[in-house]
Amino acid sequence: MKRLHTLLMVLACVLMAGTLHAAETTPPRTPNGLAPTPPMGWNTWNKFGCNVSEKLIRQAADTMVSSGMRDAGYTYIVIDDCWQVQRDAQGNIQADPQRFPSGMKALGDYIHARGLKFGIYSDAGAKTCGGRPGSWGHEYQDARTYASWGVDYLKYDWCSTYTQDAQSTYTTMSDALRATGRPIVFSICEWGVNKPWLWAKNVGNLWRTTDDIYDHWSGQDGYQHSVLAILDLQVGLDGFAGPGHWNDPDMLEVGNGGMSNTEYQSHFSLWAMLAAPLMAGNDLASMSAETKAILTNREVIAVDQDPLGIEARRVAKHDDYEVWARPLKGGGRAVLLLNRGASAHAITVNWADLDLPASLRLKVRDLWTHRNLPDAHGSFTANVASHGVVMLRME
């Protein structure tokens, strides 16, 4: 018995050593080299839901160009859920022939011909959130299909997944996309349920941190979160984001009618401070001048796209008044003063909040009025409108 016990112990040690050796020799997962800055584009879901069509997508691509959004940095045209209807006898995913009569390859060619990139949607489960065929069990087949259509971006949802393991499920599709040989940005839409910021680096290029956004300034409606509700859930996540791997607080609602222009300006500013993907979700064809001015503010976009890729932190909070800040390439700072309150209020940022010496004199530029303000040292104070922001570049 003693000899048997000794043999079992030796065998256990050998097996453990083999396991440790395998773990030590498994190479770390490498980045795919995509999305060095947060992706920018337009997605169908927030405005159109399942009402998608070839006509809508072609119109959106044309308007992205004519409105100046493409030149401002918006690249991707992403068709969200409900474009697909079934699989053929070989299991290949099929687009709705009534809504997309020319087929997805021709639509991708149309998008590419306008200097834009083609994005599409699928789901990690057997069915999408809209009840269409998902990619579970067809990951490599679907990835090859998307690559043959010229797809550049995949948003991958988390409905109908039940007992699936998130990390392994998303890694499977990540590997499938890489195996195509086509550079496809991978957007993980897992709603933050399994804390993807802890494991999704080098699996995806961006990962949702919350449930869906809805077009409200504050509050929550079931699984839907307002701008401020989502903002609060970003606190503490800044250290997980960076070039090629971004926290995603969901798409933009700018221009969809549920908030004021002041609130939309704040929404856009906050997402830029968070180094968030800027995925517009409005009706581009009927976009107002105010909405266009918000979405194409190049000084704010430059903060979002800053190559350092450091997400802002909330560095000060006093009741309804907050200061958010992030370092920028070249040594400057982007600073945002946020007023959640019901009336205008003065908000101050102190250099101590920015980890800067009080004696330092900084140049100050207002990114919404596009004006250089007087130099400041030690602190800066501005009057901020209710539900508004003052967004600054200091250097």
N, C-alpha and C positions, 0 to 999 in steps of 0.2 A: 504493500500500500504506500509506504514511504517512497519507494522507487518510482511508483506511478505518479505520485504527487510531484516529485522532482522533475519527471519527464514533462508533465503538464505545465509546470512552471517555466521550464526551458522553452517549450513550444510557444507559450504565451508571450514570452520575451522576444522570441524570434518574430512572431507575427506583429507585435507592437513595433519592433524596430523596422520591419518592412513597411508598415503603415506610415511611420514617421519619415522614413526615407522617401517614400512616394510623395508625401506632402511637401517635403523639402525640395524635391526635384521637379515638382509641378511648376511650370513657369507662371509668373503672375500674368493676369489678363492685361493685354495692352490696349491703349486707346485706339479708336478707329481713325483718328486724325481729322474728324469733322467737327463743325460748330465751335470754332475757336472763340467766337463771340456768340451771344444769345441769338438763336434764329429769329428772323423777322418775316412776317408774311400775313396771309389772310386765310381764315377758316370759315366754312359754311355754317357751322352748327349754331352759334349763338343767335343768329338772325333767321336762318332758314330751316333749321332742324332737318327733317327727312325730305324736305321739298327741294331736292337737288336735281340738277339736270345739266346736260351738255351746254345748253343755251346759257344758263346761269354762269357756268364756269368760264365759258368763252368771253362773256360780257365782263366778268370780274377781271380776267386777265387783261382785257383791253383797257378797262378803267384804271387798273393799277398803273398802267403806263401813262395814260392821258392825264391822270390826276396828279402825277408827280410822285406817287408813293414808291414806285420802283426806284426812282432816282434818289429818294430819301433813304433807301436801304431795305425796303420790303421785297423779299425774294420769292417766298413760297406761296403757291396757290394750293390749298389743302382741301380735298373733298372729304368731309366727315362721313358719318354713318349713312346707310340706306342707298348707296350706289349699287350694292350687290344684291342679287336675287336668288341664286342657286349655284350648284356645281354641276358640271356636265358628267357624262358617264365615266370619264377618266379622273374625276375629282377636281377638275380645274374650276376656279372661281369665275363666275360670270357676272358681268355688269348688266344692269337693267337695260334691255334693248330698246324699250320705249323711251326712256329718259336719256340714254346715251347711244343713239343710233349709229354714230360713226365709230364707236369703240374707244377704249381707253388709250390705245397706242396713238391713235390720231389726235385725241384730246391732249395727250402729253406733248406731242409734236407741236401743237398749236401754242401751248403754254411756253415751251422752250423757244419757239420762234420769236417770242416777245421778250426774250432775255430774262425769263422767269424760270422757276423750278416747280416741279410737279409733286404734290403730296397726296397721300391717300390714307385711308383709315381701315383698320381691322380690329379684331378682338382676340384676347388670349383664350377665351372659352369657346364652346361649341356654337354659341350664338352671340351676336353683337347686342348692344343695349337696345337697338331698334328691332331685334328679333330676326336679323338676317344671318346668313352663315358666317360663323367665326372661323378662326384659323387653327383651333385646337386639333392636333393630329395631321395638319396639312402645312406646317410651318415652312418646311423647305420647298414644297410645291408652290405655296403662295409667294414666297420670297422670289423664286425664279420667275413667276408670272409677273410680279411687280417690276422686276428688273427688265423684263422683256418689253414692258410698256414704257420704260424710261422714268420710272418713279425715283424721286430724289429724297423722299421724306415719308416715314411711316409713323402714324399715330396709332398706338396699340392699347386698346381699352381692357377692362377687367371684369366685364359682366359675364355671368353664367360660368364662373370659374369654380365655385363651390369649394372643394377640398384641395384644389391645386396649390402647389407651393409657388409663391410669387417669384422668388429669386431664380429657381430652376426654369420656370416657365418663360420668363423674360430672357434668360440666358439662351434658351433654345432658339427663340426667334432672332436674338442678336447674332448667334452663330449662323443661322440660316441666311440672314442678310449679308453677312461678311462672305459667306460661301459663294454668293452670286458674282462677286468681283466688282459690283457696282457700288459707288459711294452713296449710301442711303442713311440719312440722319434718322436716328431711332428715338422716338418720343414715347416714354413710358407713362401711360395714363392709368396708374394703379390707385390714384386718389390718396396716396400717403398712408394707406391702411397698414402696410407692412414696413413702414419707415424705409422707403427705398434709398433715401440719402445715405443710409448705412451700408448698402451693398451694390447700388446701381452704377457707381462710377466704373466706366469702361464696359458696362453692359449696355447702357443707353447714353444718349447725349443730353437728355433732359428727363426729369421725372416730376410728375404732379405731386404736390405736397399736401393737397386738400381735396375735399369733394368739389363739385362743380360751383363755379361762380354764377351769380345771377345779378340782374341789372338794378342793384340797390346799393345805396351808400352804407347803410348799417343794418344789422339784424341778420336773422337766419330763417330760412323756410325749409324745414325738413333737412334734406341732404344738401340743399343749396345755401351757399355762403355769400354774404355781401362783400364789398371791397374792404371794409374795416375788419370784418370777421376773418377774412383771409389774411389781411396784413398782420393781425395779432398772432396768427399761427406760424408766421415766418420768423418770429423772434427766436433766436438761438440756432437757426439753420444756416447762417451765413458761412460758417466754416466748411460746409460740405460742397459748396459750389465753386466753379472755376472754369477756365477755358476747356471746352469739350464736354463738360458735365455740369448742368445747370439745374437749380431748383426752379420748378415751374408752378407759380401760383394760379395758373389757368389763364384762359384767353381774355382779351380785352372786350369790354362792353361799350367802349366809347362810341357814341352816336346812336345807340339803340333806343333811347327815349325814356329810360327809367330814372335818369339822374339829370341834374342841371349841368350846364357847361362848366361851371366852377368845379363841380364834383368830378366830371370827366377829366378835367385838367389835372386834378389831384390824383385820380386813378392812374392816369398815364405817367405822371411824375413819379409816383410811388413805385410802379412797376419798373421804370427806368432805374431808380435808385437800387432796386432789388436785383439788378442784373437779370431780369426776367426775360424769357422769350416774349417778343412783342408780336402777338398774333391777333390782328384786327378781326372783328367779328360783326361788322356792320354791313348795311347795304351800300356798297360802294357807288352804285349807279345813282342813288338819291342822296349822297352825302352832302351835308350842309357845309357852308364855308367855315363855320366854327369848328365842326368836326374835322374837316381837312386840316385846318390850322393846328389843331391839337396833334393829330396823328403824324404830321409832317414837320414838327418842330425839330429842326436838325440839331440844335444845341442840346435839347433834352435827349434826343436819340444818341448823340455822341457820348453822353454819360452812360446810357445803357450798354453801348458798344465799346466802352473803354477797354483797351487790350489787356489791362491788368486783370480784369474780370473779378474784382473783389466786390462781393455783395455788401450793401449798406447794413449797418447796425443801428438800432435805436439807442442813441447815446444819452438822451435825456428825456424825462417825462414828468410833467407837473399837471395833474388833473387832465384836462382835455388838450393839453398843449405838449407837442413832442418835437424832438430834434432827431433826424436821421442823417447819417454821414457815411461816406465811403472815400477811400483814397483813390486818386487817379494817376495815370501814367504821367510822369514828369514832376510828381511831388505835390500836386494840387489836391484839393478836396472838393467833392460835391456835397452840398449841405441842403437839407430840406427841412423847412419849418412847417409843421402840420397843425392845423386848428380843427379839432373834432367838434368844437363847441357850437352853440347856437348863435353866437354873436362874434363880431370881429374882436381880435385881442392881440396885444403885443407879445411877441415871442422872441426870446434871446438865446443865442448860441454863444457859449463861453469857449474860449480857446482850450480850456481844460477838458471840455467835452470832446475835443478833437485831438487830444494828446499833444497839444502844441504849447510852447511857452507864451505867457501872457504878453510879453514884450514884443512879440512878432507882429509886424505890420503886413496885412494881406490885401491884395487887390480883390475886389468883389464884383461879380457880374450876375445880374438877374437874368435867368434863362427864359423867362416868359415875356418880360418887357424888352429883352434884348438890349439892355442898357448897362453900361459900366457905372457902378455906384462909387461913392467916395471910399478910399482905402479905410480899413478898420484895423484896430489892434486891441487885443484882449477879449473883445466880444463884438457881437453884431446883433442889433435888434430891428425887427420889422413888424409892422402891423399886418396881420394875416386875416383874411376874410373868413367868415363862418364856412366850414367844410372846405376851406381852401388851403393852398400851400404857397410858400415862397421858396423857389428853388434857385440855388446859388452855385456858382463855381468860384472857389477861392484859391488864390495862388500867389 
